[in-house]
Amino acid sequence: MTTLLHIVPIAMMLLYSAAMILYTVNLFSTFSVGDSRSDSFRLPRNTLVAGFVLHAACLGFLFMRSLRPEPSIGSVPSLPDSLGLISLLLVASFLLIERRIRVSVLGVVVAPLALGLLTLSGVLFHLERPGTAELESNALLWFHIGLTIIGHVAFVFAFAVSLALIVQEALLKRKRFYPIQRRLPSLATLDYLNSRFLAFGFVCMLVGVGTGFVVAMVEGVPFLDGGARVFWSAVTLMMYAVLVAARLLRGLRGSRAAWLSVAGFATVVASFISLAFLGGGFHVH
């Protein structure tokens, strides 16, 4: 069993790496540029699905094992746990959306992002000392954590869409046809996805942070004691609030909205780095 626990994560990482390479090769290949996107990206997609299955099985096994000593809701997830779950949900969201809208090319961004989050999760897991929960695990706390994780997944996906939008618009401005353009979704599709994921992520973060405030009050923990976690949650929320307001009230579209989305994602990255080195606030310290 111990050997299997080492083999499965390695196989999962190799599959994600292979999917990343296959998506990239397929994007720049001119061999099958006339084929449909569905057929063209079948191999990288199936490779990503295989990695996703192993990823889900691995997290499921670890979660079930954590419940063995005491059958309860369990301790709250640490930063490595959250990063691994964000990576899994990112791939799941991409695979579901790709089946409906056929934006397979976004796998070029999604696969390396998922692999990077998973790698960072593994690194932090081995570097981080085991922590003790400052808040009692309960349903409301899990609701708060679940919403904030889903919000982060939406922001990561919005970042992937923003990169594709920026590249597509830059290529169109050159007024020359490139084979890569046929594989990229239209600007309208990318802008639509960007706006929906930004709005969805912002709502999840807003409700999640609000629920976290309620949990802290119920448990008698001063909300400001959350330290870096509270600070970066507030910064991320304000950054995306400005972006959502600019889209809704000012009609911000295209590459300008995409660049703001990239800037918003920078706050998400900064929060991960900060929590990794400064601690996790009052969830786990």
C-alpha positions as CSV (number, residue, x, y, z in Angstrom):
1,M,0.0,0.0,0.0
2,T,2.9,2.4,0.9
3,T,4.5,1.7,-2.5
4,L,1.2,2.4,-4.3
5,L,0.8,5.7,-2.5
6,H,4.2,6.8,-4.0
7,I,3.5,5.4,-7.5
8,V,0.0,7.0,-8.0
9,P,1.1,10.6,-7.3
10,I,4.1,10.2,-9.7
11,A,1.9,8.7,-12.4
12,M,-0.6,11.5,-11.9
13,M,2.1,14.2,-12.3
14,L,3.5,12.4,-15.4
15,L,0.0,12.4,-17.0
16,Y,-0.5,16.1,-16.3
17,S,2.9,16.8,-17.7
18,A,2.2,14.7,-20.8
19,A,-1.1,16.5,-21.3
20,M,0.6,19.9,-21.0
21,I,3.1,18.9,-23.7
22,L,0.5,17.4,-26.0
23,Y,-1.8,20.4,-25.7
24,T,1.1,22.7,-26.6
25,V,2.3,20.6,-29.5
26,N,-1.2,20.3,-30.8
27,L,-1.8,24.1,-30.6
28,F,1.3,25.0,-32.7
29,S,1.0,22.0,-35.1
30,T,-0.1,22.7,-38.6
31,F,-0.6,19.1,-39.5
32,S,-4.3,18.8,-38.6
33,V,-5.3,22.5,-38.6
34,G,-8.3,21.7,-40.8
35,D,-9.7,19.1,-38.4
36,S,-12.4,19.8,-35.8
37,R,-11.2,20.9,-32.4
38,S,-12.8,17.8,-30.9
39,D,-10.8,15.3,-33.0
40,S,-7.6,17.5,-32.9
41,F,-7.4,17.5,-29.1
42,R,-8.6,14.0,-28.4
43,L,-5.3,12.6,-27.3
44,P,-4.3,15.4,-24.9
45,R,-7.8,15.5,-23.5
46,N,-7.8,11.8,-22.8
47,T,-4.4,12.1,-21.1
48,L,-5.7,14.9,-19.0
49,V,-8.8,12.9,-18.0
50,A,-6.5,10.0,-17.0
51,G,-4.5,12.3,-14.8
52,F,-7.7,13.7,-13.3
53,V,-9.0,10.3,-12.4
54,L,-5.8,9.4,-10.6
55,H,-5.9,12.8,-8.9
56,A,-9.5,12.4,-7.7
57,A,-8.8,8.8,-6.5
58,C,-5.7,10.0,-4.6
59,L,-7.5,12.8,-2.8
60,G,-10.4,10.6,-2.1
61,F,-8.2,8.0,-0.5
62,L,-6.4,10.6,1.6
63,F,-9.7,12.0,2.7
64,M,-11.1,8.7,3.7
65,R,-7.9,7.8,5.6
66,S,-8.1,11.0,7.5
67,L,-11.6,10.0,8.8
68,R,-10.5,6.6,10.2
69,P,-9.4,7.6,13.7
70,E,-12.5,9.6,14.5
71,P,-15.6,9.4,12.2
72,S,-16.3,13.2,12.1
73,I,-16.4,16.0,9.7
74,G,-12.6,16.1,10.0
75,S,-10.0,18.8,10.5
76,V,-10.0,21.8,8.3
77,P,-7.8,21.6,5.2
78,S,-4.3,23.2,5.2
79,L,-2.9,25.2,2.4
80,P,-1.4,22.2,0.6
81,D,-4.8,20.4,0.8
82,S,-6.5,23.5,-0.6
83,L,-4.1,23.8,-3.5
84,G,-4.5,20.2,-4.4
85,L,-8.3,20.6,-4.4
86,I,-8.2,23.8,-6.4
87,S,-6.0,21.9,-9.0
88,L,-8.5,19.1,-9.2
89,L,-11.6,21.3,-9.5
90,L,-9.8,23.4,-12.1
91,V,-9.3,20.4,-14.3
92,A,-12.9,19.2,-13.7
93,S,-14.3,22.6,-14.6
94,F,-12.3,22.7,-17.8
95,L,-13.4,19.2,-18.9
96,L,-17.0,20.0,-18.2
97,I,-16.9,23.3,-20.1
98,E,-14.9,21.9,-23.0
99,R,-17.7,19.3,-23.6
100,R,-20.3,22.1,-24.0
101,I,-18.4,25.0,-25.6
102,R,-15.4,23.2,-27.3
103,V,-12.7,25.4,-25.9
104,S,-10.1,22.6,-25.9
105,V,-7.2,24.9,-26.7
106,L,-7.5,26.3,-23.1
107,G,-5.9,23.1,-22.0
108,V,-2.6,24.7,-23.0
109,V,-3.1,27.0,-20.0
110,V,-5.2,24.8,-17.7
111,A,-2.8,21.8,-17.7
112,P,0.3,23.7,-16.6
113,L,-1.7,25.6,-14.0
114,A,-3.1,22.4,-12.6
115,L,0.4,20.8,-12.6
116,G,1.9,23.9,-11.0
117,L,-0.7,24.0,-8.2
118,L,-0.3,20.3,-7.6
119,T,3.5,20.6,-7.5
120,L,3.3,23.6,-5.0
121,S,0.9,21.6,-2.9
122,G,3.4,18.7,-2.7
123,V,6.3,21.0,-1.9
124,L,4.4,22.8,0.9
125,F,3.1,19.5,2.3
126,H,6.7,18.4,2.9
127,L,7.9,21.8,4.1
128,E,5.0,22.7,6.4
129,R,4.9,21.6,10.0
130,P,1.6,19.9,11.0
131,G,-0.7,22.6,12.4
132,T,-3.5,22.6,14.9
133,A,-6.9,24.0,14.1
134,E,-7.9,27.2,15.9
135,L,-11.5,26.9,14.9
136,E,-13.7,23.9,15.6
137,S,-14.6,22.1,12.4
138,N,-18.3,22.4,11.6
139,A,-20.6,22.5,8.7
140,L,-20.6,26.3,8.5
141,L,-16.8,26.4,8.5
142,W,-16.7,23.9,5.7
143,F,-19.3,25.9,3.7
144,H,-17.0,28.9,4.1
145,I,-13.9,27.0,3.0
146,G,-15.8,25.3,0.1
147,L,-17.0,28.6,-1.3
148,T,-13.6,30.3,-1.1
149,I,-12.0,27.3,-2.9
150,I,-14.6,27.4,-5.6
151,G,-14.1,31.1,-5.9
152,H,-10.3,30.6,-6.4
153,V,-11.0,28.0,-9.0
154,A,-13.2,30.4,-11.0
155,F,-10.5,33.1,-10.8
156,V,-7.8,30.7,-12.0
157,F,-10.0,29.7,-14.9
158,A,-10.7,33.4,-15.7
159,F,-7.0,33.9,-15.8
160,A,-6.6,31.1,-18.3
161,V,-9.3,32.6,-20.5
162,S,-7.8,36.0,-20.2
163,L,-4.4,34.8,-21.5
164,A,-6.1,33.2,-24.5
165,L,-8.1,36.4,-25.2
166,I,-5.0,38.6,-25.1
167,V,-3.2,36.3,-27.5
168,Q,-6.1,36.0,-29.9
169,E,-6.6,39.8,-30.0
170,A,-2.9,40.4,-30.5
171,L,-2.9,38.0,-33.5
172,L,-6.0,39.6,-35.0
173,K,-4.4,43.0,-34.8
174,R,-1.5,41.8,-36.9
175,K,-3.9,41.3,-39.8
176,R,-2.2,38.1,-40.8
177,F,-3.6,34.6,-40.5
178,Y,-1.8,32.2,-38.2
179,P,-2.7,28.5,-37.8
180,I,-3.0,29.0,-34.1
181,Q,-6.0,31.3,-34.6
182,R,-8.2,28.5,-35.9
183,R,-7.7,26.6,-32.7
184,L,-8.3,29.6,-30.4
185,P,-12.0,30.4,-29.5
186,S,-13.5,33.6,-30.8
187,L,-13.0,36.9,-28.9
188,A,-16.7,36.9,-28.1
189,T,-16.6,33.4,-26.6
190,L,-13.5,34.2,-24.5
191,D,-14.9,37.5,-23.3
192,Y,-18.2,35.7,-22.4
193,L,-16.4,33.0,-20.4
194,N,-14.2,35.6,-18.7
195,S,-17.1,37.7,-17.5
196,R,-19.1,34.7,-16.2
197,F,-16.2,33.2,-14.3
198,L,-15.2,36.6,-12.8
199,A,-18.8,37.2,-11.6
200,F,-19.2,33.6,-10.3
201,G,-15.9,33.7,-8.5
202,F,-16.6,37.1,-7.0
203,V,-20.0,36.0,-5.6
204,C,-18.4,32.8,-4.1
205,M,-15.6,34.8,-2.5
206,L,-17.9,37.5,-1.2
207,V,-20.3,35.0,0.4
208,G,-17.3,32.8,1.5
209,V,-15.5,35.7,3.3
210,G,-18.8,36.8,4.8
211,T,-19.4,33.3,6.2
212,G,-15.9,33.2,7.5
213,F,-16.6,36.4,9.5
214,V,-19.7,34.8,11.0
215,V,-17.7,31.6,11.9
216,A,-15.1,33.7,13.6
217,M,-17.8,35.6,15.6
218,V,-19.5,32.4,16.6
219,E,-16.2,30.8,17.8
220,G,-15.2,34.0,19.6
221,V,-12.1,34.5,17.5
222,P,-11.3,38.2,16.6
223,F,-11.6,38.3,12.8
224,L,-8.5,40.4,12.5
225,D,-6.5,37.6,14.2
226,G,-6.6,35.9,10.8
227,G,-3.5,37.9,9.8
228,A,-2.2,37.2,6.3
229,R,-5.3,35.1,5.4
230,V,-7.7,37.9,6.2
231,F,-5.5,40.6,4.6
232,W,-5.2,38.7,1.3
233,S,-8.8,37.7,1.2
234,A,-9.7,41.4,1.5
235,V,-7.2,42.4,-1.2
236,T,-8.4,39.7,-3.6
237,L,-12.1,40.6,-2.9
238,M,-11.5,44.3,-3.5
239,M,-9.5,43.7,-6.7
240,Y,-12.1,41.6,-8.3
241,A,-14.9,43.9,-7.0
242,V,-13.3,46.7,-9.0
243,L,-13.0,44.4,-12.1
244,V,-16.6,43.2,-11.9
245,A,-17.9,46.7,-11.4
246,A,-15.8,47.9,-14.4
247,R,-17.4,45.3,-16.6
248,L,-20.9,45.8,-15.4
249,L,-21.0,49.6,-14.9
250,R,-18.4,50.8,-17.4
251,G,-18.8,48.1,-20.0
252,L,-15.2,47.1,-19.9
253,R,-14.5,44.4,-22.5
254,G,-11.8,42.7,-24.5
255,S,-8.1,42.8,-23.7
256,R,-8.4,45.6,-21.1
257,A,-10.7,43.5,-19.0
258,A,-8.4,40.5,-19.6
259,W,-5.4,42.4,-18.4
260,L,-7.2,43.4,-15.2
261,S,-8.2,39.8,-14.7
262,V,-4.5,38.9,-15.0
263,A,-3.7,41.6,-12.4
264,G,-6.4,40.1,-10.1
265,F,-4.9,36.7,-10.5
266,A,-1.6,38.1,-9.4
267,T,-3.2,38.9,-6.0
268,V,-4.3,35.3,-5.8
269,V,-0.7,34.1,-6.4
270,A,0.6,36.6,-3.9
271,S,-1.8,35.3,-1.3
272,F,-0.7,31.7,-1.9
273,I,3.0,32.7,-1.5
274,S,2.2,34.8,1.6
275,L,0.3,32.1,3.3
276,A,3.0,29.6,2.5
277,F,5.7,31.7,4.2
278,L,3.7,33.7,6.8
279,G,1.2,31.1,8.0
280,G,-2.4,30.3,7.4
281,G,-4.3,32.5,9.8
282,F,-7.0,31.0,12.0
283,H,-7.9,27.9,10.0
284,V,-4.6,26.1,10.5
285,H,-1.4,27.6,12.0
